Amino acid sequence: MNKCQAATRLMSLKRDRPLTLGERAALRLHLAMCSACRRCDRQFEMLHRAGQHFTPRDSDDSSEP
């Protein structure tokens, strides 16, 4: 797995659970060197925040598209 793929996986994981010290260090080091991954991390954060404004649909309301 290349370094950008590993960093992307860590970016996604940090939205689900706290990263270990080693994971945080590896991600920070990669983000310090990779502008594309820094941009990706900002986009993940924006999507995460946007998603928090929505609530799950009720299962009784399945007739609407």
mmCIF file as Biopython writes it, N, C-alpha, C and O atoms, coordinates in Angstrom:
data_model
#
loop_
_atom_site.group_PDB
_atom_site.id
_atom_site.type_symbol
_atom_site.label_atom_id
_atom_site.label_alt_id
_atom_site.label_comp_id
_atom_site.label_asym_id
_atom_site.label_entity_id
_atom_site.label_seq_id
_atom_site.pdbx_PDB_ins_code
_atom_site.Cartn_x
_atom_site.Cartn_y
_atom_site.Cartn_z
_atom_site.occupancy
_atom_site.B_iso_or_equiv
_atom_site.auth_seq_id
_atom_site.auth_asym_id
_atom_site.pdbx_PDB_model_num
ATOM 1   N N  . MET A ? 1  ? 0.862   -1.178 0.000  1.0 0.0 1  A 1 
ATOM 2   C CA . MET A ? 1  ? 0.000   0.000  0.000  1.0 0.0 1  A 1 
ATOM 3   C C  . MET A ? 1  ? 0.902   1.233  0.000  1.0 0.0 1  A 1 
ATOM 4   O O  . MET A ? 1  ? 1.864   1.307  0.764  1.0 0.0 1  A 1 
ATOM 5   N N  . ASN A ? 2  ? 0.585   2.194  -0.858 1.0 0.0 2  A 1 
ATOM 6   C CA . ASN A ? 2  ? 1.447   3.371  -0.885 1.0 0.0 2  A 1 
ATOM 7   C C  . ASN A ? 2  ? 1.123   4.310  0.271  1.0 0.0 2  A 1 
ATOM 8   O O  . ASN A ? 2  ? 0.107   4.156  0.950  1.0 0.0 2  A 1 
ATOM 9   N N  . LYS A ? 3  ? 1.990   5.266  0.479  1.0 0.0 3  A 1 
ATOM 10  C CA . LYS A ? 3  ? 1.866   6.128  1.650  1.0 0.0 3  A 1 
ATOM 11  C C  . LYS A ? 3  ? 0.609   6.992  1.626  1.0 0.0 3  A 1 
ATOM 12  O O  . LYS A ? 3  ? 0.004   7.216  2.674  1.0 0.0 3  A 1 
ATOM 13  N N  . CYS A ? 4  ? 0.208   7.475  0.471  1.0 0.0 4  A 1 
ATOM 14  C CA . CYS A ? 4  ? -1.014  8.283  0.393  1.0 0.0 4  A 1 
ATOM 15  C C  . CYS A ? 4  ? -2.254  7.439  0.703  1.0 0.0 4  A 1 
ATOM 16  O O  . CYS A ? 4  ? -3.184  7.917  1.352  1.0 0.0 4  A 1 
ATOM 17  N N  . GLN A ? 5  ? -2.267  6.198  0.244  1.0 0.0 5  A 1 
ATOM 18  C CA . GLN A ? 5  ? -3.401  5.323  0.565  1.0 0.0 5  A 1 
ATOM 19  C C  . GLN A ? 5  ? -3.460  5.052  2.061  1.0 0.0 5  A 1 
ATOM 20  O O  . GLN A ? 5  ? -4.540  5.064  2.651  1.0 0.0 5  A 1 
ATOM 21  N N  . ALA A ? 6  ? -2.321  4.809  2.672  1.0 0.0 6  A 1 
ATOM 22  C CA . ALA A ? 6  ? -2.284  4.565  4.114  1.0 0.0 6  A 1 
ATOM 23  C C  . ALA A ? 6  ? -2.724  5.817  4.874  1.0 0.0 6  A 1 
ATOM 24  O O  . ALA A ? 6  ? -3.447  5.717  5.866  1.0 0.0 6  A 1 
ATOM 25  N N  . ALA A ? 7  ? -2.298  6.981  4.420  1.0 0.0 7  A 1 
ATOM 26  C CA . ALA A ? 7  ? -2.687  8.232  5.074  1.0 0.0 7  A 1 
ATOM 27  C C  . ALA A ? 7  ? -4.191  8.466  4.944  1.0 0.0 7  A 1 
ATOM 28  O O  . ALA A ? 7  ? -4.841  8.905  5.894  1.0 0.0 7  A 1 
ATOM 29  N N  . THR A ? 8  ? -4.737  8.174  3.774  1.0 0.0 8  A 1 
ATOM 30  C CA . THR A ? 8  ? -6.175  8.340  3.561  1.0 0.0 8  A 1 
ATOM 31  C C  . THR A ? 8  ? -6.962  7.419  4.486  1.0 0.0 8  A 1 
ATOM 32  O O  . THR A ? 8  ? -7.991  7.813  5.036  1.0 0.0 8  A 1 
ATOM 33  N N  . ARG A ? 9  ? -6.477  6.195  4.655  1.0 0.0 9  A 1 
ATOM 34  C CA . ARG A ? 9  ? -7.137  5.267  5.573  1.0 0.0 9  A 1 
ATOM 35  C C  . ARG A ? 9  ? -7.114  5.818  6.996  1.0 0.0 9  A 1 
ATOM 36  O O  . ARG A ? 9  ? -8.113  5.724  7.710  1.0 0.0 9  A 1 
ATOM 37  N N  . LEU A ? 10 ? -5.987  6.391  7.416  1.0 0.0 10 A 1 
ATOM 38  C CA . LEU A ? 10 ? -5.892  6.966  8.758  1.0 0.0 10 A 1 
ATOM 39  C C  . LEU A ? 10 ? -6.791  8.191  8.902  1.0 0.0 10 A 1 
ATOM 40  O O  . LEU A ? 10 ? -7.393  8.398  9.956  1.0 0.0 10 A 1 
ATOM 41  N N  . MET A ? 11 ? -6.884  9.002  7.849  1.0 0.0 11 A 1 
ATOM 42  C CA . MET A ? 11 ? -7.766  10.174 7.888  1.0 0.0 11 A 1 
ATOM 43  C C  . MET A ? 11 ? -9.212  9.743  8.117  1.0 0.0 11 A 1 
ATOM 44  O O  . MET A ? 11 ? -9.949  10.372 8.876  1.0 0.0 11 A 1 
ATOM 45  N N  . SER A ? 12 ? -9.595  8.680  7.461  1.0 0.0 12 A 1 
ATOM 46  C CA . SER A ? 12 ? -10.949 8.173  7.613  1.0 0.0 12 A 1 
ATOM 47  C C  . SER A ? 12 ? -11.148 7.558  9.002  1.0 0.0 12 A 1 
ATOM 48  O O  . SER A ? 12 ? -12.169 7.794  9.648  1.0 0.0 12 A 1 
ATOM 49  N N  . LEU A ? 13 ? -10.179 6.779  9.453  1.0 0.0 13 A 1 
ATOM 50  C CA . LEU A ? 13 ? -10.271 6.141  10.767 1.0 0.0 13 A 1 
ATOM 51  C C  . LEU A ? 13 ? -10.396 7.148  11.901 1.0 0.0 13 A 1 
ATOM 52  O O  . LEU A ? 13 ? -11.108 6.902  12.875 1.0 0.0 13 A 1 
ATOM 53  N N  . LYS A ? 14 ? -9.705  8.285  11.779 1.0 0.0 14 A 1 
ATOM 54  C CA . LYS A ? 14 ? -9.733  9.246  12.882 1.0 0.0 14 A 1 
ATOM 55  C C  . LYS A ? 14 ? -11.105 9.880  13.058 1.0 0.0 14 A 1 
ATOM 56  O O  . LYS A ? 14 ? -11.357 10.520 14.080 1.0 0.0 14 A 1 
ATOM 57  N N  . ARG A ? 15 ? -11.999 9.716  12.084 1.0 0.0 15 A 1 
ATOM 58  C CA . ARG A ? 15 ? -13.377 10.183 12.241 1.0 0.0 15 A 1 
ATOM 59  C C  . ARG A ? 15 ? -14.196 9.164  13.030 1.0 0.0 15 A 1 
ATOM 60  O O  . ARG A ? 15 ? -15.246 9.497  13.579 1.0 0.0 15 A 1 
ATOM 61  N N  . ASP A ? 16 ? -13.709 7.909  13.085 1.0 0.0 16 A 1 
ATOM 62  C CA . ASP A ? 16 ? -14.443 6.831  13.738 1.0 0.0 16 A 1 
ATOM 63  C C  . ASP A ? 16 ? -13.921 6.482  15.129 1.0 0.0 16 A 1 
ATOM 64  O O  . ASP A ? 16 ? -14.680 6.064  16.002 1.0 0.0 16 A 1 
ATOM 65  N N  . ARG A ? 17 ? -12.623 6.658  15.320 1.0 0.0 17 A 1 
ATOM 66  C CA . ARG A ? 17 ? -12.030 6.302  16.608 1.0 0.0 17 A 1 
ATOM 67  C C  . ARG A ? 17 ? -10.752 7.103  16.801 1.0 0.0 17 A 1 
ATOM 68  O O  . ARG A ? 17 ? -10.173 7.598  15.834 1.0 0.0 17 A 1 
ATOM 69  N N  . PRO A ? 18 ? -10.312 7.233  18.048 1.0 0.0 18 A 1 
ATOM 70  C CA . PRO A ? 18 ? -9.030  7.912  18.268 1.0 0.0 18 A 1 
ATOM 71  C C  . PRO A ? 18 ? -7.881  7.083  17.668 1.0 0.0 18 A 1 
ATOM 72  O O  . PRO A ? 18 ? -7.852  5.860  17.803 1.0 0.0 18 A 1 
ATOM 73  N N  . LEU A ? 19 ? -6.957  7.754  17.020 1.0 0.0 19 A 1 
ATOM 74  C CA . LEU A ? 19 ? -5.796  7.068  16.470 1.0 0.0 19 A 1 
ATOM 75  C C  . LEU A ? 19 ? -4.794  6.791  17.578 1.0 0.0 19 A 1 
ATOM 76  O O  . LEU A ? 19 ? -4.724  7.509  18.576 1.0 0.0 19 A 1 
ATOM 77  N N  . THR A ? 20 ? -4.026  5.736  17.379 1.0 0.0 20 A 1 
ATOM 78  C CA . THR A ? 20 ? -2.952  5.446  18.331 1.0 0.0 20 A 1 
ATOM 79  C C  . THR A ? 20 ? -1.853  6.497  18.154 1.0 0.0 20 A 1 
ATOM 80  O O  . THR A ? 20 ? -1.843  7.243  17.175 1.0 0.0 20 A 1 
ATOM 81  N N  . LEU A ? 21 ? -0.946  6.541  19.101 1.0 0.0 21 A 1 
ATOM 82  C CA . LEU A ? 21 ? 0.155   7.495  19.022 1.0 0.0 21 A 1 
ATOM 83  C C  . LEU A ? 21 ? 0.955   7.298  17.732 1.0 0.0 21 A 1 
ATOM 84  O O  . LEU A ? 21 ? 1.302   8.272  17.064 1.0 0.0 21 A 1 
ATOM 85  N N  . GLY A ? 22 ? 1.242   6.069  17.389 1.0 0.0 22 A 1 
ATOM 86  C CA . GLY A ? 22 ? 1.987   5.780  16.165 1.0 0.0 22 A 1 
ATOM 87  C C  . GLY A ? 22 ? 1.237   6.193  14.913 1.0 0.0 22 A 1 
ATOM 88  O O  . GLY A ? 22 ? 1.828   6.730  13.976 1.0 0.0 22 A 1 
ATOM 89  N N  . GLU A ? 23 ? -0.076  5.941  14.896 1.0 0.0 23 A 1 
ATOM 90  C CA . GLU A ? 23 ? -0.896  6.336  13.751 1.0 0.0 23 A 1 
ATOM 91  C C  . GLU A ? 23 ? -0.931  7.853  13.604 1.0 0.0 23 A 1 
ATOM 92  O O  . GLU A ? 23 ? -0.796  8.381  12.501 1.0 0.0 23 A 1 
ATOM 93  N N  . ARG A ? 24 ? -1.112  8.548  14.723 1.0 0.0 24 A 1 
ATOM 94  C CA . ARG A ? 24 ? -1.126  10.022 14.681 1.0 0.0 24 A 1 
ATOM 95  C C  . ARG A ? 24 ? 0.202   10.570 14.179 1.0 0.0 24 A 1 
ATOM 96  O O  . ARG A ? 24 ? 0.231   11.494 13.366 1.0 0.0 24 A 1 
ATOM 97  N N  . ALA A ? 25 ? 1.296   10.003 14.661 1.0 0.0 25 A 1 
ATOM 98  C CA . ALA A ? 25 ? 2.624   10.469 14.247 1.0 0.0 25 A 1 
ATOM 99  C C  . ALA A ? 25 ? 2.841   10.225 12.755 1.0 0.0 25 A 1 
ATOM 100 O O  . ALA A ? 25 ? 3.334   11.102 12.046 1.0 0.0 25 A 1 
ATOM 101 N N  . ALA A ? 26 ? 2.479   9.047  12.285 1.0 0.0 26 A 1 
ATOM 102 C CA . ALA A ? 26 ? 2.657   8.727  10.866 1.0 0.0 26 A 1 
ATOM 103 C C  . ALA A ? 26 ? 1.809   9.652  9.993  1.0 0.0 26 A 1 
ATOM 104 O O  . ALA A ? 26 ? 2.269   10.122 8.953  1.0 0.0 26 A 1 
ATOM 105 N N  . LEU A ? 27 ? 0.581   9.909  10.413 1.0 0.0 27 A 1 
ATOM 106 C CA . LEU A ? 27 ? -0.296  10.777 9.636  1.0 0.0 27 A 1 
ATOM 107 C C  . LEU A ? 27 ? 0.229   12.210 9.628  1.0 0.0 27 A 1 
ATOM 108 O O  . LEU A ? 27 ? 0.258   12.855 8.581  1.0 0.0 27 A 1 
ATOM 109 N N  . ARG A ? 28 ? 0.638   12.704 10.783 1.0 0.0 28 A 1 
ATOM 110 C CA . ARG A ? 28 ? 1.168   14.077 10.839 1.0 0.0 28 A 1 
ATOM 111 C C  . ARG A ? 28 ? 2.397   14.246 9.968  1.0 0.0 28 A 1 
ATOM 112 O O  . ARG A ? 28 ? 2.538   15.246 9.264  1.0 0.0 28 A 1 
ATOM 113 N N  . LEU A ? 29 ? 3.280   13.273 10.017 1.0 0.0 29 A 1 
ATOM 114 C CA . LEU A ? 29 ? 4.493   13.331 9.205  1.0 0.0 29 A 1 
ATOM 115 C C  . LEU A ? 29 ? 4.136   13.344 7.722  1.0 0.0 29 A 1 
ATOM 116 O O  . LEU A ? 29 ? 4.683   14.139 6.959  1.0 0.0 29 A 1 
ATOM 117 N N  . HIS A ? 30 ? 3.228   12.476 7.316  1.0 0.0 30 A 1 
ATOM 118 C CA . HIS A ? 30 ? 2.832   12.431 5.908  1.0 0.0 30 A 1 
ATOM 119 C C  . HIS A ? 30 ? 2.158   13.735 5.494  1.0 0.0 30 A 1 
ATOM 120 O O  . HIS A ? 30 ? 2.457   14.274 4.429  1.0 0.0 30 A 1 
ATOM 121 N N  . LEU A ? 31 ? 1.247   14.247 6.328  1.0 0.0 31 A 1 
ATOM 122 C CA . LEU A ? 31 ? 0.545   15.485 5.987  1.0 0.0 31 A 1 
ATOM 123 C C  . LEU A ? 31 ? 1.506   16.670 5.886  1.0 0.0 31 A 1 
ATOM 124 O O  . LEU A ? 31 ? 1.269   17.598 5.112  1.0 0.0 31 A 1 
ATOM 125 N N  . ALA A ? 32 ? 2.584   16.643 6.661  1.0 0.0 32 A 1 
ATOM 126 C CA . ALA A ? 32 ? 3.578   17.715 6.593  1.0 0.0 32 A 1 
ATOM 127 C C  . ALA A ? 32 ? 4.266   17.752 5.227  1.0 0.0 32 A 1 
ATOM 128 O O  . ALA A ? 32 ? 4.740   18.803 4.794  1.0 0.0 32 A 1 
ATOM 129 N N  . MET A ? 33 ? 4.317   16.603 4.552  1.0 0.0 33 A 1 
ATOM 130 C CA . MET A ? 33 ? 5.037   16.519 3.279  1.0 0.0 33 A 1 
ATOM 131 C C  . MET A ? 33 ? 4.129   16.480 2.049  1.0 0.0 33 A 1 
ATOM 132 O O  . MET A ? 33 ? 4.600   16.709 0.935  1.0 0.0 33 A 1 
ATOM 133 N N  . CYS A ? 34 ? 2.844   16.196 2.228  1.0 0.0 34 A 1 
ATOM 134 C CA . CYS A ? 34 ? 1.972   15.922 1.074  1.0 0.0 34 A 1 
ATOM 135 C C  . CYS A ? 34 ? 0.790   16.892 1.018  1.0 0.0 34 A 1 
ATOM 136 O O  . CYS A ? 34 ? -0.152  16.779 1.803  1.0 0.0 34 A 1 
ATOM 137 N N  . SER A ? 35 ? 0.848   17.834 0.095  1.0 0.0 35 A 1 
ATOM 138 C CA . SER A ? 35 ? -0.223  18.829 -0.004 1.0 0.0 35 A 1 
ATOM 139 C C  . SER A ? 35 ? -1.540  18.206 -0.480 1.0 0.0 35 A 1 
ATOM 140 O O  . SER A ? 35 ? -2.615  18.660 -0.090 1.0 0.0 35 A 1 
ATOM 141 N N  . ALA A ? 36 ? -1.461  17.177 -1.312 1.0 0.0 36 A 1 
ATOM 142 C CA . ALA A ? 36 ? -2.691  16.521 -1.787 1.0 0.0 36 A 1 
ATOM 143 C C  . ALA A ? 36 ? -3.427  15.863 -0.625 1.0 0.0 36 A 1 
ATOM 144 O O  . ALA A ? 36 ? -4.655  15.928 -0.553 1.0 0.0 36 A 1 
ATOM 145 N N  . CYS A ? 37 ? -2.695  15.237 0.277  1.0 0.0 37 A 1 
ATOM 146 C CA . CYS A ? 37 ? -3.332  14.599 1.426  1.0 0.0 37 A 1 
ATOM 147 C C  . CYS A ? 37 ? -3.827  15.636 2.438  1.0 0.0 37 A 1 
ATOM 148 O O  . CYS A ? 37 ? -4.831  15.405 3.111  1.0 0.0 37 A 1 
ATOM 149 N N  . ARG A ? 38 ? -3.140  16.766 2.554  1.0 0.0 38 A 1 
ATOM 150 C CA . ARG A ? 38 ? -3.654  17.836 3.428  1.0 0.0 38 A 1 
ATOM 151 C C  . ARG A ? 38 ? -4.996  18.322 2.905  1.0 0.0 38 A 1 
ATOM 152 O O  . ARG A ? 38 ? -5.919  18.560 3.684  1.0 0.0 38 A 1 
ATOM 153 N N  . ARG A ? 39 ? -5.107  18.470 1.589  1.0 0.0 39 A 1 
ATOM 154 C CA . ARG A ? 39 ? -6.369  18.887 0.974  1.0 0.0 39 A 1 
ATOM 155 C C  . ARG A ? 39 ? -7.440  17.833 1.221  1.0 0.0 39 A 1 
ATOM 156 O O  . ARG A ? 39 ? -8.576  18.170 1.555  1.0 0.0 39 A 1 
ATOM 157 N N  . CYS A ? 40 ? -7.090  16.572 1.062  1.0 0.0 40 A 1 
ATOM 158 C CA . CYS A ? 40 ? -8.023  15.475 1.300  1.0 0.0 40 A 1 
ATOM 159 C C  . CYS A ? 40 ? -8.508  15.475 2.752  1.0 0.0 40 A 1 
ATOM 160 O O  . CYS A ? 40 ? -9.694  15.271 3.011  1.0 0.0 40 A 1 
ATOM 161 N N  . ASP A ? 41 ? -7.600  15.702 3.688  1.0 0.0 41 A 1 
ATOM 162 C CA . ASP A ? 41 ? -7.969  15.729 5.106  1.0 0.0 41 A 1 
ATOM 163 C C  . ASP A ? 41 ? -8.959  16.864 5.382  1.0 0.0 41 A 1 
ATOM 164 O O  . ASP A ? 41 ? -9.916  16.683 6.135  1.0 0.0 41 A 1 
ATOM 165 N N  . ARG A ? 42 ? -8.732  18.022 4.778  1.0 0.0 42 A 1 
ATOM 166 C CA . ARG A ? 42 ? -9.681  19.141 4.942  1.0 0.0 42 A 1 
ATOM 167 C C  . ARG A ? 42 ? -11.048 18.783 4.360  1.0 0.0 42 A 1 
ATOM 168 O O  . ARG A ? 42 ? -12.081 19.133 4.931  1.0 0.0 42 A 1 
ATOM 169 N N  . GLN A ? 43 ? -11.051 18.085 3.224  1.0 0.0 43 A 1 
ATOM 170 C CA . GLN A ? 43 ? -12.317 17.685 2.613  1.0 0.0 43 A 1 
ATOM 171 C C  . GLN A ? 43 ? -13.053 16.657 3.474  1.0 0.0 43 A 1 
ATOM 172 O O  . GLN A ? 43 ? -14.274 16.727 3.620  1.0 0.0 43 A 1 
ATOM 173 N N  . PHE A ? 44 ? -12.308 15.699 4.047  1.0 0.0 44 A 1 
ATOM 174 C CA . PHE A ? 44 ? -12.926 14.748 4.971  1.0 0.0 44 A 1 
ATOM 175 C C  . PHE A ? 44 ? -13.565 15.481 6.144  1.0 0.0 44 A 1 
ATOM 176 O O  . PHE A ? 44 ? -14.680 15.154 6.552  1.0 0.0 44 A 1 
ATOM 177 N N  . GLU A ? 45 ? -12.869 16.462 6.681  1.0 0.0 45 A 1 
ATOM 178 C CA . GLU A ? 45 ? -13.394 17.221 7.820  1.0 0.0 45 A 1 
ATOM 179 C C  . GLU A ? 45 ? -14.660 17.974 7.429  1.0 0.0 45 A 1 
ATOM 180 O O  . GLU A ? 45 ? -15.626 17.998 8.192  1.0 0.0 45 A 1 
ATOM 181 N N  . MET A ? 46 ? -14.665 18.588 6.251  1.0 0.0 46 A 1 
ATOM 182 C CA . MET A ? 46 ? -15.840 19.311 5.783  1.0 0.0 46 A 1 
ATOM 183 C C  . MET A ? 46 ? -17.027 18.360 5.625  1.0 0.0 46 A 1 
ATOM 184 O O  . MET A ? 46 ? -18.140 18.687 6.035  1.0 0.0 46 A 1 
ATOM 185 N N  . LEU A ? 47 ? -16.797 17.193 5.037  1.0 0.0 47 A 1 
ATOM 186 C CA . LEU A ? 47 ? -17.875 16.213 4.863  1.0 0.0 47 A 1 
ATOM 187 C C  . LEU A ? 47 ? -18.379 15.707 6.208  1.0 0.0 47 A 1 
ATOM 188 O O  . LEU A ? 47 ? -19.582 15.523 6.396  1.0 0.0 47 A 1 
ATOM 189 N N  . HIS A ? 48 ? -17.464 15.482 7.138  1.0 0.0 48 A 1 
ATOM 190 C CA . HIS A ? 48 ? -17.841 15.018 8.467  1.0 0.0 48 A 1 
ATOM 191 C C  . HIS A ? 48 ? -18.738 16.048 9.157  1.0 0.0 48 A 1 
ATOM 192 O O  . HIS A ? 48 ? -19.774 15.696 9.721  1.0 0.0 48 A 1 
ATOM 193 N N  . ARG A ? 49 ? -18.341 17.302 9.112  1.0 0.0 49 A 1 
ATOM 194 C CA . ARG A ? 49 ? -19.149 18.367 9.734  1.0 0.0 49 A 1 
ATOM 195 C C  . ARG A ? 49 ? -20.499 18.520 9.052  1.0 0.0 49 A 1 
ATOM 196 O O  . ARG A ? 49 ? -21.515 18.701 9.723  1.0 0.0 49 A 1 
ATOM 197 N N  . ALA A ? 50 ? -20.521 18.449 7.728  1.0 0.0 50 A 1 
ATOM 198 C CA . ALA A ? 50 ? -21.787 18.567 6.996  1.0 0.0 50 A 1 
ATOM 199 C C  . ALA A ? 50 ? -22.717 17.416 7.355  1.0 0.0 50 A 1 
ATOM 200 O O  . ALA A ? 50 ? -23.924 17.614 7.500  1.0 0.0 50 A 1 
ATOM 201 N N  . GLY A ? 51 ? -22.172 16.229 7.498  1.0 0.0 51 A 1 
ATOM 202 C CA . GLY A ? 51 ? -22.977 15.057 7.829  1.0 0.0 51 A 1 
ATOM 203 C C  . GLY A ? 51 ? -23.577 15.111 9.215  1.0 0.0 51 A 1 
ATOM 204 O O  . GLY A ? 51 ? -24.600 14.474 9.466  1.0 0.0 51 A 1 
ATOM 205 N N  . GLN A ? 52 ? -22.970 15.852 10.117 1.0 0.0 52 A 1 
ATOM 206 C CA . GLN A ? 52 ? -23.493 15.962 11.478 1.0 0.0 52 A 1 
ATOM 207 C C  . GLN A ? 52 ? -24.789 16.758 11.538 1.0 0.0 52 A 1 
ATOM 208 O O  . GLN A ? 52 ? -25.514 16.690 12.530 1.0 0.0 52 A 1 
ATOM 209 N N  . HIS A ? 53 ? -25.086 17.511 10.485 1.0 0.0 53 A 1 
ATOM 210 C CA . HIS A ? 53 ? -26.306 18.325 10.471 1.0 0.0 53 A 1 
ATOM 211 C C  . HIS A ? 53 ? -27.538 17.532 10.050 1.0 0.0 53 A 1 
ATOM 212 O O  . HIS A ? 53 ? -28.659 18.035 10.126 1.0 0.0 53 A 1 
ATOM 213 N N  . PHE A ? 54 ? -27.335 16.304 9.611  1.0 0.0 54 A 1 
ATOM 214 C CA . PHE A ? 54 ? -28.437 15.474 9.153  1.0 0.0 54 A 1 
ATOM 215 C C  . PHE A ? 54 ? -28.717 14.376 10.165 1.0 0.0 54 A 1 
ATOM 216 O O  . PHE A ? 54 ? -27.804 13.850 10.802 1.0 0.0 54 A 1 
ATOM 217 N N  . THR A ? 55 ? -29.989 14.039 10.303 1.0 0.0 55 A 1 
ATOM 218 C CA . THR A ? 55 ? -30.382 12.949 11.189 1.0 0.0 55 A 1 
ATOM 219 C C  . THR A ? 55 ? -30.815 11.769 10.331 1.0 0.0 55 A 1 
ATOM 220 O O  . THR A ? 55 ? -31.284 11.963 9.210  1.0 0.0 55 A 1 
ATOM 221 N N  . PRO A ? 56 ? -30.666 10.560 10.834 1.0 0.0 56 A 1 
ATOM 222 C CA . PRO A ? 56 ? -31.103 9.388  10.064 1.0 0.0 56 A 1 
ATOM 223 C C  . PRO A ? 56 ? -32.605 9.429  9.819  1.0 0.0 56 A 1 
ATOM 224 O O  . PRO A ? 56 ? -33.375 9.900  10.655 1.0 0.0 56 A 1 
ATOM 225 N N  . ARG A ? 57 ? -32.998 8.931  8.666  1.0 0.0 57 A 1 
ATOM 226 C CA . ARG A ? 57 ? -34.435 8.874  8.340  1.0 0.0 57 A 1 
ATOM 227 C C  . ARG A ? 57 ? -35.092 7.787  9.159  1.0 0.0 57 A 1 
ATOM 228 O O  . ARG A ? 57 ? -34.480 6.761  9.455  1.0 0.0 57 A 1 
ATOM 229 N N  . ASP A ? 58 ? -36.353 8.016  9.526  1.0 0.0 58 A 1 
ATOM 230 C CA . ASP A ? 58 ? -37.130 6.994  10.218 1.0 0.0 58 A 1 
ATOM 231 C C  . ASP A ? 58 ? -37.417 5.832  9.274  1.0 0.0 58 A 1 
ATOM 232 O O  . ASP A ? 58 ? -37.650 6.052  8.085  1.0 0.0 58 A 1 
ATOM 233 N N  . SER A ? 59 ? -37.406 4.625  9.768  1.0 0.0 59 A 1 
ATOM 234 C CA . SER A ? 59 ? -37.685 3.457  8.919  1.0 0.0 59 A 1 
ATOM 235 C C  . SER A ? 59 ? -39.146 3.420  8.504  1.0 0.0 59 A 1 
ATOM 236 O O  . SER A ? 59 ? -39.476 2.789  7.500  1.0 0.0 59 A 1 
ATOM 237 N N  . ASP A ? 60 ? -40.040 4.085  9.252  1.0 0.0 60 A 1 
ATOM 238 C CA . ASP A ? 60 ? -41.466 4.131  8.894  1.0 0.0 60 A 1 
ATOM 239 C C  . ASP A ? 60 ? -41.713 5.022  7.682  1.0 0.0 60 A 1 
ATOM 240 O O  . ASP A ? 60 ? -42.777 4.952  7.067  1.0 0.0 60 A 1 
ATOM 241 N N  . ASP A ? 61 ? -40.752 5.845  7.341  1.0 0.0 61 A 1 
ATOM 242 C CA . ASP A ? 61 ? -40.904 6.845  6.280  1.0 0.0 61 A 1 
ATOM 243 C C  . ASP A ? 61 ? -40.282 6.349  4.983  1.0 0.0 61 A 1 
ATOM 244 O O  . ASP A ? 61 ? -39.783 7.150  4.192  1.0 0.0 61 A 1 
ATOM 245 N N  . SER A ? 62 ? -40.306 5.027  4.753  1.0 0.0 62 A 1 
ATOM 246 C CA . SER A ? 62 ? -39.621 4.452  3.599  1.0 0.0 62 A 1 
ATOM 247 C C  . SER A ? 62 ? -40.369 4.664  2.290  1.0 0.0 62 A 1 
ATOM 248 O O  . SER A ? 62 ? -39.820 4.337  1.238  1.0 0.0 62 A 1 
ATOM 249 N N  . SER A ? 63 ? -41.592 5.194  2.296  1.0 0.0 63 A 1 
ATOM 250 C CA . SER A ? 63 ? -42.339 5.379  1.075  1.0 0.0 63 A 1 
ATOM 251 C C  . SER A ? 63 ? -41.868 6.586  0.285  1.0 0.0 63 A 1 
ATOM 252 O O  . SER A ? 63 ? -42.136 6.687  -0.912 1.0 0.0 63 A 1 
ATOM 253 N N  . GLU A ? 64 ? -41.165 7.507  0.944  1.0 0.0 64 A 1 
ATOM 254 C CA . GLU A ? 64 ? -40.668 8.686  0.233  1.0 0.0 64 A 1 
ATOM 255 C C  . GLU A ? 64 ? -39.322 8.370  -0.380 1.0 0.0 64 A 1 
ATOM 256 O O  . GLU A ? 64 ? -38.553 7.598  0.193  1.0 0.0 64 A 1 
ATOM 257 N N  . PRO A ? 65 ? -39.012 8.960  -1.554 1.0 0.0 65 A 1 
ATOM 258 C CA . PRO A ? 65 ? -37.717 8.688  -2.217 1.0 0.0 65 A 1 
ATOM 259 C C  . PRO A ? 65 ? -36.553 9.270  -1.468 1.0 0.0 65 A 1 
ATOM 260 O O  . PRO A ? 65 ? -35.408 9.126  -1.897 1.0 0.0 65 A 1 
#
